[in-house]
């Protein structure tokens, strides 16, 4: 498939904020977590932790903000707040199924790269019925590096027998967008309300900025 002057044979999707509409959920969890401790949500907190995975995010939260609980206790608290919503409420972003259908019918290899934990994302993937679209699903817990490193993307690219210049990556968070763009991937920055104040940064570090997944689907028709 030809897109943005590149021959594309593989695609990597971020999950939260790109494929599923879940960043608002995490914002509410962050607000409640700090409010419980008599604190306001720190400025740009989501940008500091979004690429890390839960364990490293918990460790950083404890280190930077003086939270007394252990990383395991912090992770448990986050998971308890998120479990019900991931299992029952979180929905796909508009245009997701249409885009996945188009890409799969074009013979592209598809993968997910997420900083979330399998306990949360797998039930969501199963409930939404999208598991069969993907050849591989990877998270930063397995790669041992956050998404400020290109490792998880490069590992998936190798599994899909592709190269960065032939692999499309869809991401919504500016740190992750810069990571893949600097690593030579064909990069699509996806609008999400949680990161809208970074839209200019996202545009400057991507090959294409889209407001929704239907916009990309229209380019593939």
ROLOMI-146428 format. One line per field, with one value per residue (C-alpha): residue in one letter; residue number from 1; x, y, z. Coordinates in Angstrom, 2 decimals, decimal comma. Layout:
<pts>
resn	[a  ...]
resi	[NUM  ...]
c1	[X  ...]
c2	[Y  ...]
c3	[Z  ...]
</pts>
This chain:
<pts>
resn	[x  x  x  x  x  x  x  x  x  x  x  x  x  x  x  x  x  x  x  x  x  x  x  x  x  x  x  x  x  x  x  x  x  x  x  x  x  x  x  x  x  x  x  x  x  x  x  x  x  x  x  x  x  x  x  x  x  x  x  x  x  x  x  x  x  x  x  x  x  x  x  x  x  x  x  x  x  x  x  x  x  x  x  x  x  x  x  x  x  x  x  x  x  x  x  x  x  x  x  x  x  x  x  x  x  x  x  x  x  x  x  x  x  x  x  x  x  x  x  x  x  x  x  x  x  x  x  x  x  x  x  x  x  x  x  x  x  x  x  x  x  x  x  x  x  x  x  x  x  x  x  x  x  x  x  x  x  x  x  x  x  x  x  x  x  x  x  x  x  x  x  x  x  x  x  x  x  x  x  x  x  x  x  x  x  x  x  x  x  x  x  x  x  x  x  x  x  x  x  x  x  x  x  x  x  x  x  x  x  x  x  x  x  x  x  x  x  x  x  x  x]
resi	[1  2  3  4  5  6  7  8  9  10  11  12  13  14  15  16  17  18  19  20  21  22  23  24  25  26  27  28  29  30  31  32  33  34  35  36  37  38  39  40  41  42  43  44  45  46  47  48  49  50  51  52  53  54  55  56  57  58  59  60  61  62  63  64  65  66  67  68  69  70  71  72  73  74  75  76  77  78  79  80  81  82  83  84  85  86  87  88  89  90  91  92  93  94  95  96  97  98  99  100  101  102  103  104  105  106  107  108  109  110  111  112  113  114  115  116  117  118  119  120  121  122  123  124  125  126  127  128  129  130  131  132  133  134  135  136  137  138  139  140  141  142  143  144  145  146  147  148  149  150  151  152  153  154  155  156  157  158  159  160  161  162  163  164  165  166  167  168  169  170  171  172  173  174  175  176  177  178  179  180  181  182  183  184  185  186  187  188  189  190  191  192  193  194  195  196  197  198  199  200  201  202  203  204  205  206  207  208  209  210  211  212  213  214  215  216  217  218  219  220  221]
c1	[0,00  1,34  0,86  2,68  5,20  6,10  5,36  3,59  3,40  2,89  1,08  1,58  -1,28  -0,98  -3,99  -5,03  -6,08  -5,43  -7,45  -9,67  -11,18  -9,63  -7,41  -10,30  -10,58  -6,92  -7,28  -10,08  -7,98  -5,05  -7,30  -8,78  -5,39  -3,85  -7,05  -7,10  -3,72  -4,79  -2,86  -3,72  -2,90  0,67  1,09  1,65  1,61  0,15  2,95  5,55  4,20  2,17  5,01  6,39  4,05  2,38  5,39  7,79  4,97  4,31  8,01  8,27  5,10  6,48  9,86  8,68  5,61  6,37  3,64  4,18  2,74  4,98  4,90  2,91  0,32  0,08  -0,39  -3,06  -4,95  -4,78  -5,90  -8,85  -10,07  -9,58  -10,67  -14,42  -14,23  -11,86  -13,91  -17,26  -17,20  -14,21  -15,12  -13,25  -12,37  -14,69  -13,59  -11,47  -13,26  -13,48  -9,73  -8,81  -10,99  -9,36  -5,86  -6,50  -8,15  -5,09  -2,93  -1,09  0,39  -1,13  0,16  -0,53  2,20  0,91  2,20  -0,81  -1,01  -2,51  -4,90  -6,62  -6,18  -6,83  -10,42  -11,08  -9,72  -11,82  -15,00  -14,59  -13,99  -10,80  -8,28  -8,49  -7,25  -3,84  -0,89  0,96  0,18  3,09  3,39  6,31  6,40  7,68  10,07  11,49  11,69  9,10  7,75  10,27  12,50  11,89  12,54  8,91  8,26  11,45  10,71  7,25  8,62  11,05  8,27  6,20  9,15  9,10  11,39  10,70  10,42  7,75  5,89  3,10  2,76  -0,33  0,19  -1,59  0,97  3,77  6,60  5,71  5,19  8,67  10,16  8,85  9,43  13,06  13,46  12,46  8,91  6,13  4,32  0,65  -0,20  -3,77  -5,80  -6,95  -8,52  -6,14  -3,14  -4,69  -2,46  0,46  -1,06  1,55  4,35  2,64  2,31  5,99  7,11  4,90  4,32  0,58  -1,78  -5,37  -8,34  -9,91  -9,32  -11,87  -9,56  -6,85  -9,41  -10,46  -6,87  -6,74  -9,94]
c2	[0,00  3,42  6,17  9,47  8,53  5,31  1,71  0,51  -3,19  -3,07  -0,89  -0,42  1,05  2,60  1,64  4,23  7,49  6,19  3,01  3,25  6,29  5,85  8,83  10,62  7,63  7,90  11,64  10,94  8,27  10,69  13,39  10,99  9,50  12,84  14,25  11,29  12,52  16,15  17,15  18,76  16,89  17,92  19,88  17,67  14,56  12,41  13,42  12,38  8,87  7,88  6,11  4,24  1,37  1,06  -0,07  2,62  5,18  4,13  4,35  7,82  9,00  7,85  9,45  12,83  13,49  11,93  9,30  6,97  3,77  1,22  0,87  -2,36  -0,58  2,32  -0,07  -1,99  1,25  2,31  -1,10  -1,26  2,09  1,14  -2,51  -2,03  0,67  -1,29  -4,44  -2,75  0,86  1,93  2,12  2,25  5,57  6,57  4,98  2,27  -0,74  0,84  1,58  -1,88  -3,51  -1,48  -2,23  -5,92  -6,30  -4,63  -7,42  -5,28  -6,79  -5,11  -4,84  -3,02  -1,40  -0,27  1,04  -0,51  -3,81  -6,97  -7,30  -4,16  -4,15  -7,82  -7,96  -4,69  -6,06  -9,22  -7,30  -4,93  -7,83  -6,49  -9,18  -10,99  -7,93  -8,01  -10,27  -9,19  -7,33  -6,06  -4,00  -2,24  -4,77  -7,35  -5,01  -3,73  -0,19  2,57  4,10  6,91  4,17  2,76  -0,82  -1,98  -0,61  -2,07  -5,46  -5,50  -4,33  -7,25  -9,71  -8,35  -8,66  -4,95  -1,95  1,40  3,23  0,73  0,68  3,10  3,98  5,67  7,43  10,18  11,27  13,70  11,78  8,57  10,40  11,91  8,53  6,79  9,73  10,03  6,27  6,58  5,23  6,69  8,51  9,45  11,71  11,17  13,92  13,19  15,70  14,74  15,97  18,69  21,45  19,56  19,42  21,74  19,63  16,48  17,97  18,93  15,40  13,41  12,77  13,26  14,66  13,38  14,50  11,05  7,59  8,13  10,74  8,11  5,59  8,11  8,27  4,49  4,06]
c3	[0,00  -0,97  1,63  2,22  -0,51  1,32  0,51  3,67  4,52  8,31  10,86  14,60  16,65  20,05  22,12  24,73  23,11  19,59  19,11  22,20  23,89  27,34  28,14  29,85  32,17  33,15  33,73  36,20  37,92  38,22  39,68  42,24  43,13  44,05  45,60  47,98  49,20  49,49  46,36  43,06  39,88  38,93  35,73  32,67  34,87  32,08  29,71  32,28  32,78  29,71  27,90  30,92  31,78  35,17  37,22  36,09  36,30  39,92  40,76  39,22  40,99  44,34  43,69  42,36  44,47  47,85  47,67  50,63  49,19  47,50  43,70  44,09  46,26  43,79  40,85  42,76  43,45  39,81  38,59  40,96  39,68  36,03  35,89  35,73  33,08  30,83  31,21  30,59  29,40  27,27  23,57  20,27  18,73  15,84  12,57  14,21  12,73  9,30  9,32  10,58  7,92  5,15  6,35  6,86  3,46  1,90  3,34  5,89  9,03  12,11  15,68  18,93  21,05  24,44  27,76  29,48  31,38  29,85  32,80  31,53  27,78  26,92  28,30  26,48  23,18  23,55  24,46  21,53  19,14  17,56  18,53  15,19  13,31  14,97  14,26  17,42  20,65  22,76  25,92  27,57  30,41  27,92  26,11  29,44  28,05  27,92  24,74  24,97  23,53  20,06  21,22  21,39  17,88  16,41  17,97  16,39  13,04  13,02  13,87  10,98  8,58  7,87  8,20  9,92  6,59  5,50  8,82  9,72  13,41  14,89  18,22  20,16  22,79  21,80  23,50  21,66  18,36  18,57  19,46  16,35  14,04  15,14  14,62  10,97  11,08  8,96  11,72  12,04  14,98  16,17  17,85  21,38  23,76  26,57  24,56  22,41  23,82  22,27  18,78  17,23  18,67  17,40  13,92  13,79  14,74  12,37  8,70  9,07  11,71  11,76  13,83  13,76  12,31  9,54  8,02  7,54  6,27  3,61  2,36  2,02  -0,01]
</pts>
